[in-house]
Amino acid sequence: MWRALLYLLVALPAFAGFSITEQSVKLKCGQKSVEVSFVADHAIRPAKPHCDCTTTRIEGNRLFALVDTSTFEGRVEKTIDATTVDGKTTRLTMRFDMPPAVLLSTRSMQWNVGAPATPKTLRISLPQGSPVRNVTRASLSGEDFDYDPRKGRHSGEFTVTVTPRSTARRAFNRLIIETDSPDPRFARYIIYLQVKR
């Protein structure tokens, strides 16, 4: 009897659930969607994605998740709760790595009121495989800062040096970086500039 009970306990975990519950997916820069599949030991009932970017299709014991990746940047995690016909609910996890089209050394620059108005440099580079080929323009909204855009020594490298005209009072402007990308996701980047208390 003990052998039969031991056999049943060993066999139970393989009897129900999903063979893999987590998947990591490397995306291409700018990739707009991807399909990820999971396989269960039993037929799957309708599944519940936790994000509007994910839709599911079920074919017997296979779950297919179609994920809209058009807004992803960096590492993103999405989950789905799936229930098999044996009543077991499993959380399925998908981790996505979206490489950047443009690498920015910072997304904001800050100075304190009364501190020295020292220059700070934004470094911009275009990684291999990026749909962006060139930074076409740097501009400033507002008149509280001076800026000096320059091409780097190597192809795909740029710098913009920013200096507050004064740190005697608070200021807030935006540095706008424009690229040659026809894709609006990669055409414009905003760097926030602030003199704060």
Disulfide bonds with the S-S distance in Angstrom:
none
